[in-house]
Amino acid sequence: MTRLLTGFRAHLWQRVSAVWLLVYVPLAVAYLAFQPVSSHAALMGVLSQPLFWVASVLTIGLLAVHAWVGVRDAILDYAPRPRVGLWLMALATMLAFWVGFALYAAWRILVEANEGGLL
Amino acid sequence: MQFSIYRYQPESHDEPYMQSFELADDRINDDTMLLGALEMLREQDPTLTFRSSCKEGVCGSDGMNVNGQNVLSCITQVKSLPAPVVIRPMPGLPVIRDLVIDMDLFYRHYESVDPYLQPTQPNQTIDLDHELLQSPQERERLDGSYECILCGCCATSCPSFWWNPDQFHGPAALLAARRFVIDSRDITTRDRLEKLDDVYKTFRCRNIQNCTASCPKGLNPSQAINELKSLMLKKQVD
């Protein structure tokens, strides 16, 4: 991830992901705000809408990229040089856990929606 | 007029300290520059050390931090400064003595961007027996880049340079890099951009813009760095 996201590519991906988040977050909030969700099943129904689900999974990836570049920059600027590697490792581990958890949640949404006959 | 000046004399003091000086108001005219005032103060204390050469804002040797702003003392009017005038060496580089800093790192960054025309590549050579002509428009693009006098006011006011002085090229070197990247007579544009495409060398710039605010020649290194980033995007697309 570090080699793929360095220099200009990191700069570009941070901006691309920022634009995506700027579009997705308000739309997602508006979408969820205007859906009448009264039960867990209804919520699963909303979250498993194909377009919304795909956009949300894409957001998980782009948010991870955005967070990696942003926090990595802060670490490179502020962390003492001998500990930069340690901090970057901690960040990568944390993001990997978060992405894994988020993707698992997304998968469970599909499974539950399928079991509930929502798909 | 009161002056408070940073003193560091390693042979007699382990620690730096601030020393107060007083200069009679009748010795300061409307056209007295700070460098002139420092020379008068040196009459009081001949050990006061600072660099100077051309005394007209061309050589860039007398950069210093005055009331928190990096300036060239030879083109800074004393009467424009609120008293007491607090004078320190430019921050971010090692102090050798009083207001004299070690600019070696700054120059090494400048050197590392190959600040000269490179008309040859392994598979392409320009005939150096003939003039390399530029159109007036191509020449005009260099305005705002070549005027840099390497005083260091920009780099030493840049927090990104303070944080990674050995790795981030800094505004002056990147301004020079951009000057040769866009020069129509240089044929190593792609190599130059690839060399600059590094998480430290160029991309530590966070658009803080202290460089632009402190440049005594009115140049805009921040914009030049952004242009380098745009050129890298263009290179990726081409």
Interface residues (C-beta under 8 A of the other chain):
Chain A: T6 G7 F8 A10 H11 L12 D73 L76 D77 Y78
Chain B: S160 W163 N164 D197 D198 V199 Y200 T202 F203 R204 R206 K229 M232 L233 Q236
